[in-house]
Amino acid sequence: MTIPTRFFDPFDTELGRLPEKLRRFFLSRGVRTEDDARDLAQETLLRVLQRLSRGELLDSPEAFSLGVAKNVFFEYCRRVAKSHAHDGLSGAVQLAGGEDPLTDALASSQALRFRKALELLPERMRSLLLKRFVEEVPSRTIAREEGISTDAIDMRVYRAKRELKKRMDREKAAQRGEAPPPGSDSVS
């Protein structure tokens, strides 16, 4: 009679798949390098395992880990923003370094236009867009914080996106030496 040395534990199996899922999660969020994505995945797993070591039970380690990963990603974004604060826009844009330099340059140019346009938005619009799309705060939560309806927040988000697009279009036209496109004549 042989005694199994280890029982199959679906919980351990789920934990075993997490590093790769977390790495892909961070890369999909725009983390610049594989090494950074792996570091952030490792930091996330460490936090999850610390929680488990305290004896806390988790219904789903994957769901909990993704929640922790969002927080780790926000901290990463803050660190990157803080490290580039003194560089201005030039430090915030890095070429991807892929196989096609032209594609990398175009992507970098578009990111630069986006960042310039975002910086030119009024503070309320900029913070609303960042809160809604970078931090992924639901409209309902923002509305509660502001003390207004969800519809009003959605309208503000729509207007802020529209203004951001106008400013990006103007920046693109200016780079090409063209006249601003029609309809992009809002006050700066």
VENGI-V172172 format. One record per pair of residues at least 24 apart in sequence whose C-alpha atoms are under 7 Angstrom apart, sorted by the first residue. I is the first residue (numbers start at 1). J is the second residue. D is the distance in whole Angstrom. If there is no record, write none. Layout:
i->[I,I]
j->[J,J]
d->[D,D]
This chain:
i->[14,15,18,40,44,44,44,113,113,114,117,117,117,118,121,125,128,129]
j->[62,61,62,72,68,69,72,168,171,168,164,167,168,164,164,160,157,157]
d->[7,7,7,7,6,6,7,6,6,6,6,5,5,6,7,5,7,7]
